[in-house]
Amino acid sequence: MIPPDLDGIHPSYADDIAELRRRWTDEQITDALQRYRHGGMDSDTVMAALDIDYVGTLYELIAVYRIEAPAPDPVEEARQAEMMRLLLDGKEVPAELRQPASWRLRH
């Protein structure tokens, strides 16, 4: 685990983050933030789990704990590029391109 960058905390979030660190270990905070960042939790769930009130605090924690964004999905990147190409050309976008594959129901 990369240690948090405590010198990089914006002063307006310092007290909230210090209080959070009194209640949770850095490993627990990192685990929750990684689950959020990589799609295992939504923002409301991680904020409730960590008992934080402001989404700005969540984003500050992600920066302080240096939580990397997941690698882009090449298939999803291609879908988005094709959809944008069709939109910019004034053409109709087929239904299968309108939503990411992860949103479609799986049977």
MORADA-V840448 format. One record per residue. RES is the residue in one small letter. PHI is phi in whole degrees, -180 to 180 (none if undefined). NEAR is the number of other C-alpha atoms within 8 Angstrom. Layout:
res=RES phi=PHI near=NEAR
res=RES phi=PHI near=NEAR
This chain:
res=m phi=none near=3
res=i phi=-79 near=5
res=p phi=-66 near=6
res=p phi=-65 near=8
res=d phi=-89 near=9
res=l phi=-69 near=6
res=d phi=-75 near=4
res=g phi=-91 near=6
res=i phi=-69 near=10
res=h phi=-65 near=7
res=p phi=-54 near=6
res=s phi=-71 near=5
res=y phi=-108 near=10
res=a phi=-58 near=9
res=d phi=-66 near=8
res=d phi=-63 near=8
res=i phi=-70 near=10
res=a phi=-62 near=8
res=e phi=-65 near=8
res=l phi=-61 near=9
res=r phi=-70 near=9
res=r phi=-75 near=7
res=r phi=-89 near=6
res=w phi=-130 near=8
res=t phi=-80 near=8
res=d phi=-61 near=9
res=e phi=-65 near=7
res=q phi=-67 near=8
res=i phi=-64 near=10
res=t phi=-60 near=10
res=d phi=-60 near=8
res=a phi=-63 near=11
res=l phi=-66 near=12
res=q phi=-66 near=9
res=r phi=-62 near=10
res=y phi=-65 near=12
res=r phi=-65 near=12
res=h phi=-102 near=9
res=g phi=94 near=7
res=g phi=-84 near=7
res=m phi=-142 near=10
res=d phi=-91 near=8
res=s phi=-63 near=8
res=d phi=-63 near=6
res=t phi=-67 near=8
res=v phi=-69 near=12
res=m phi=-66 near=13
res=a phi=-67 near=9
res=a phi=-63 near=7
res=l phi=-90 near=9
res=d phi=57 near=6
res=i phi=-115 near=9
res=d phi=-98 near=7
res=y phi=-119 near=7
res=v phi=-63 near=9
res=g phi=-61 near=6
res=t phi=-65 near=12
res=l phi=-60 near=10
res=y phi=-66 near=8
res=e phi=-66 near=11
res=l phi=-61 near=10
res=i phi=-60 near=10
res=a phi=-70 near=8
res=v phi=-65 near=11
res=y phi=-88 near=11
res=r phi=53 near=9
res=i phi=-83 near=10
res=e phi=-74 near=5
res=a phi=-73 near=6
res=p phi=-66 near=6
res=a phi=-64 near=4
res=p phi=-66 near=6
res=d phi=-85 near=6
res=p phi=-61 near=6
res=v phi=-67 near=6
res=e phi=-67 near=10
res=e phi=-61 near=9
res=a phi=-66 near=8
res=r phi=-61 near=10
res=q phi=-64 near=9
res=a phi=-64 near=8
res=e phi=-65 near=9
res=m phi=-63 near=11
res=m phi=-65 near=8
res=r phi=-60 near=8
res=l phi=-63 near=11
res=l phi=-62 near=10
res=l phi=-69 near=7
res=d phi=-85 near=6
res=g phi=75 near=6
res=k phi=-98 near=7
res=e phi=-76 near=6
res=v phi=-93 near=9
res=p phi=-61 near=6
res=a phi=-55 near=6
res=e phi=-69 near=5
res=l phi=-95 near=11
res=r phi=-76 near=8
res=q phi=-130 near=8
res=p phi=-63 near=9
res=a phi=-57 near=6
res=s phi=-68 near=4
res=w phi=-86 near=6
res=r phi=-75 near=7
res=l phi=-68 near=4
res=r phi=-111 near=3
res=h phi=-113 near=2
